[in-house]
Amino acid sequence: MKITAMYFHGSPRGNFCGYCDVVFNRILKINKIRIVRNPDNKLIVCMPNRKNITGEWEDVVHPINSELRNTITELIIEVYSWKVKTQK
């Protein structure tokens, strides 16, 4: 599975840096993957989530294996960091 497109949107505020929409093989799109800074000032990627009927948060999309999660995370952070550096 290849990432064929990425779209960044949202205005940074506080620890929130923005959203990323990712397209796989031009046939599957995941919207609103969050990019945030953790307390150590490192960028992290959070999958889209929602509150369930009991009030707990759960991922709407969840990579089944760590290899896919790491690939998605690393690529989003790499492209986002490049975009931030080149926009200055």
N, C-alpha and C positions, 0 to 999 in steps of 0.2 A: 504494500500500500504506500503510495507516494503522496506527499503534500504538493498539490498543484497550484494553490493560491493562498494568500494570507491577506487579510484586511484589518487594519488597526483603526480604532475609533474610541471616542470618549475623552473627556478632559481630566488630566491628572489633578488630584486633590488628596491631601494627606498621604497615606501610604498607597492609595490607589493610583496606578499609572495609566490604566486604560483597558480596553477590551481588544481581543483578537478573534476574528472569525477565520476558521481554517477549512479549506476545501481539499478533499482527498480524491484523487483520480478523476477529478471533474464530475463526480457523481454523488458525493456525500459532503455536506457542510455542517460544521459544528459552530454555532453562534455563541458569542459572549463568553469566551474563555477569558478569565480575569488575570491581569498582570498586576502584582502588588509587590511592595517592598516589605520584607520582614524586619523585625527589630534590629537585626545585624546589618541592615541596609542592602541585603541581597535581594535580587529579583526572584520571585517565585510565580508559578503559574497555577491557577485554580480552575478546575473544570466547572462548567455551569452547574448550578444547584438550585434547589427550591425547598420550601418548607412543606413537609408532608402533613397529613391531617392531625398528627400528634404534636406538631410544632417543632419537630426535629428537622435539621437540614440534611438533605441527601443529594448526592451527585445525580444529575440528569444523564450525563455521559461519563462513563468510567472505563478507561483502558484496562483490558483484562490482564495484560502482562506488563512488567516493568520496562521491558525494552521499548514498547510502543510509547508508554508514558514519557520515558526519558528522551526519546526522539522528538516527540511533540514539544516537550518543555525546552530542550536545548535549542531547537530551531526557532521557537517563538522568542526566547530571550536573545538569541543571536541577532535576529532580524530587528527586533524592537530596539536593542542597544545601538545597532547601526543607524536606524532611523533617527533616534534621539541625537546621536553624535553629528549626523550630517545635516540636521535641521538647525543647528546653532549657527 
